Amino acid sequence: MLKYANLALFVLYPIAWTAPLMRAGLLPLFSLSEISVLSGIAALWRSDIFLALVVVVFALVAPMLKLGGLALIQFGRLPRKHLPLINALGKLAMADIFLVAVYVTLIKGMGVGRIETGWGLYLFTFCVLASLAIGLCEGRKPALKGPSNASE
């Protein structure tokens, strides 16, 4: 069951990257612009390439590497000894959720514009937390199966 949940995240992550994380506008009277992970990266690329690359690593590359590594372990293509490294990639992916929360808090606190969270923020958060939970469950798997399957 865990391996199929992990594979589902290969579909859900790209949806979360294109979904609106937030809608932001300068003044309450004007319409709000939707901001997604990908549109945020594109905007960053125009102004700060280094920061855009950092976001790409944390938001796109780290989660996919973790999912891929976990799938390789779950389907017996990679030894389980690599699981701690793969779970460390999941912790890198958690950093971007924190950053988005900080940005939303800062913008709301400045009182200059208006910001609303979008459904993509919740989907993206779900993907990161689900990936973390799957990694933790996978790490406990040998202990739950008993000594006869500990060599998996």
N, C-alpha and C positions, 0 to 999 in steps of 0.2 A: 504494500500500500504506500509506503514512504517513497518508493522509487517513482510511482506514478504521480504523486503529489509534487515531487521534485521536477519531473518532466513537465507538469502543468505550468510551473513557474517559467519555463522557457517561452511559453505563450503569453503569460500574464505580464512579465517584465516589459516587453516591448509595447504592450498596450498602455502600461503605466507611464512609460517614457513619453508617449504622445498625448496622453490625457492631461487635461488642465489641472495643474497643481494648485494654482490660485488665479484669481482675477484681480487685476490691479488697475487703478486709475488715479490721476492726479487730483481731480476735484469730484465731489459727489454728483455733479450735474452731467458729467461726461460719461460715455460708455466705458466699460472696463475691458482691458485687454487680457486675453487668456495667456497664461504662462505655463509651459510644460517643461519637462526636463530637456527635451531636444531644442525647443525654442530658446530656453535659457542658455544652453550651451552655444547655440548659434549667436546669440547676443553677446555672450562673453568672448567668443572667438573674435568678434569685431573690435572689442576694446582691450581684452587682456588674454592673450593666447595661453600663457602659463596657467592662469586660473582655470581657463576652459579645459586644458589638459588634465588638471587635477580633478575637476568634476567628472570628466570622462572616465578617468581611472576609478574613482569612488562609486559613481552612479551606474556606469555601463560595464566596464571591464571586470571589476572585482566581483560583482554578483554573478556574471556569466561564467567566469572562471570557477567560482565556487560551485555553481550548479553543474557545470561540466565535470569537474573533479569528483563531486559527490555521485553523479550518475555513473562515472567510471568505476568507483568503488562499489556502488550498489549492484552493478551488473558484472562484477568480478573482473574488470579489466585493469584495476589499479589496486595495489596492496593497501590494506586498512591502516598501515602505519603512516600513511599520508593524510589521514583524517584531521589531525591537529592543525596542519598547515592549511588545509582546505577551510576549516572552521575559522581560522584567523582571517581569511579573505572575507568571510561574512561579517566580521567585526569592522573591517574597513568600509563595507557597504552601509553599516549603521551610521557612520559619520555624516553622510549626506542628509539623512533624516534630521539629525541634530542641526545641521546648518540651515536647512529650510525652515525649521521651527524658529531659529534665531532670527532669520531674515523677516519672517512674518511678524514676530514680536517687535523687532526694531521699527518696521514700517508702520505698524499700528500705533506704536508709542510715539512716533514723531508727529502724528496728527496732520501731516501734510496731505496725504492722499487717502484713498480708500482701498482696502484689500479684503477679499473674501477667499476662503479656502475652497478648492475645487475637489471633485470626487477623485481625481487622479492622485491627490496627496494621500488619500485613504487607501487607494489601491496600491500605490507605491510602498506605503508603510506596511500594508498587509504582506506584500511580496517579500520585503526585507525580513519581517518578523517570522513569516512562514519558513523562509529559507534558514533562518537561525534555529527555529524549532526542529526542523527536519534534520539539520546538522547535529543538534544536541541528541535527538532520539537515535540517530544513526550511531553516534558515539557510545551510546549506552547499550546498543544492540547485543554485542557479544556477552555482556554480563547477564542480560535477560534470557538469552538462549541456553546458557549453561556451558559447562566445560567441554561438552562434546563438539560444539560448533565454534569454539574460541579461535580456531586456526583460520577462520574465514577472513 
